[in-house]
């Protein structure tokens, strides 16, 4: 296969497997020396009891030459399979030099690409809006009253009169159902008396109720006539005989009793004294207190439901992503924001060190003694510092007049460790290992733990560090990383940075 520099090729892997088996395709930069531009979603089709899975990868390379895409590993169930290696020729683009060389274009400002934060904000607003609507609809909205609720709001006199009309519309008398007829008729008058005259009228026997009415009359609390009380006693006792002794009075007598109750309700209303201004005020205050109580209950219910929904949401996300991740997402975490932000891939120094970082590294001008300036040229790009929660730096040191001497990488790293000590680091523990970049550059890796000074205090906190060192002729290239211990997000950041390091050899 042959392509031009920067041209993209599509690498396709097709797998057929049973529907019950798990298929794992290659992930990350496993196609080196070619770079993965994009890994497309898996295209899945079902054929009877098997799945046909196709995964495509967009690959490219920006250096000419002959490259071989290594074999790719695919896991199907508990078995591992490998693809064949593939040779790719990357050809130079022919440049027309007859038109001359143009000046370098000036630096122009480029707008930062917008992130997808607004999508998450939209999700949050939609969820809050939905919860708010449900709370309004089921709690705060003034719901239309049912017929029973509307009747319950009527004054006792109007409610009693309406109940008599509904009794007239019933078919008890047509079916000679005198028991139910008299039960409802006596309930109407008892209910009215219970609310306006004697608050135990419903549960009292007929004799108890009549005795109470006579006592109230004698005490001038109710201006009822003896005839009124006698009429009520006659109807109530007749109703008792109908309900408990299966008596069957004439239908017309039942109608007369109904009319008598209607009249007696009017007489009871007339016999009751007019409420005083104080009683009216107390009644108004009572209604206001009831309204406040209802409103307070709504507020309590709203707060309780909101807290419940919040707890359910937090618990749900915690079960899926972990409580620490949810807590850091809600409260905020500097390292997490760095990890999930927009990363930048750039080359620093010369020879260039290509590295991917969560922030663009800015040029730092270190203070060097005059004697050292005569010996080396030092270029440093960095983000953060040792006392910050995360620090990354790339340094390129060109040694003048090296002669036949060899560069000692360990000595260069020791210089960085002394810089750590100058910045307040203590108890530095070192480990050493070989390191190879994804594009095959070999160097030295020194890593370990240290105690970092906390600003404006005498305290220290545990930290980690990693230093990578490479040599290229008379040049020392170093990548320095320092971060807090037990910071899972910083650990992921460091791993991603280390996997992105690439070096190019200095061309003669």
C-alpha positions, 0 to 999 in steps of 0.5 A: 500500500502506498500513500502520501505524507499526511494522507489517511488510510482506513484499516478495517478488522472484520470478525464473526463470533457467537452472540454469547462471546465478548469481542475485544478490538485493539485500542489506543496507539497499537498501530505505531509507527502509524498514528490512529487519527480516529477509531470508528464505532463498531458496525454490528450485523446479526446473522442467525446465531452469530454477529458480524462485527466490523471496526475501522481505524483512520491511520496516518503518518507525517514522515516519509519512508517504509513502515510496517503496521504490526499485527493486531490482537483481537480477543474473542471469548477466551481465545486470542487472534492476530491479524497479518502485518501490513507494509505501507509506503509513505511518499513525499509530496513533490514540491515545485521549487521553480516558483521560489521560497516564500516568507514565513507567514506571521503568527495569527490568533486562533479561536479555541475550539468550543467544548461540549459543556453546554450539552451537560448544562442542557441535560442538567437544566432539563432534569431540573425543569422536569423535577420542578414541573412534577413538584408544581403539578403534584404539590403546588398546583391548585387542583380543580376540586371534586364534587365532594370537596366542593360540597365539603367547603359549603357552610353546614346549612347549605350542605344540609339543604343540598343533602336533602335535595340529593335524597329527593333524587334517590330512588329509595322510596320508589323501591320502598327502601325505607331503611337507607332512606331514614338512615340518610335523613337522620344523618343529615339532621344529626350532622347539622346539629353536630356542627352547629349545636352539639358536637357529639350528635352523630355518636349519641343515641336518640334519647341522649341527643334529645336530652342535650337539646332540652338542656341547651334550651333550658340554658338559653343556648339554643332558642328551639321550641318544644314542638321543634324538639318533639318533632325531631324526637318523633322522627329520630325514634321512627328512624330507629324502629325502621333501622333496628326493628324493621318497622315499615311506615307509610311512604307518604309519612316518610315524605312528611318526615323529610319535609319536617326535617327541612323545616327543622333545619331552618328553625335550628339556624334561626335559633342559633345566636349570631356569631360575635365579632370576636368569634368571626375574628377567631374563625378568620384566624383559624382559616389563616392558620390552616392555610399556613399549615397547608403551605408549610406542609407543601414546603416540607414535602417539596424539600423532602422530595428534592432531597430524596431525588438528590440522594437517589441520583447521587447513589445511582451515579455512585454505584455506576461511577464510584462515590469519589468520582461523583463527589469530585464532579459535584464539588470540583477537583483540579486534577479531574478538570485537567484530565477531562479538559481539552488536551494539547499535542505540541513539540517543545525545544530542539530537537523537538520533544512531542508530548500531549498535555492537558495544558499548553506548556509555556516557556520558562526562563530559568535563572542560571549563574553566568558560569553555567550560561557559558557552558549550556543553553537551557530551554524549559517549557512548563505548567504548574510548579512543585508546590502545585497539585500538578507539575509538568515540564520539558527541558532541553539542555545543549552542552557547549564544548562537550568534546569527546566526553559522554553525557551522564544522564544520571548526573542530569537527573540529580540536578533536577532532584536538587532543584526539588530539594531547593523548592522544599521537597524532603525524603526523596525516594528514587527508583531507576528503570529504562524507558522507551517511547512509543516511537522507539527512543530509549532513555532513563526513567527515575521515579519515586515519592517525596514530601512536598512543602505546603505553601504558607505552613510548616506541613508537608504532603506526600507526592510522586515524581517521574523524570525521563531523560534522553540524549541526542549528541550534545543535547539532554532532553528531560520530561519532569512530572510531579503530582500529589500521591493518592490522586487517581486523576493525576495518575491517569494524567501522568500515564497518558502523558508518558504514553504520548512522549515522542522524540525526533533525532537531530538531523545533521 
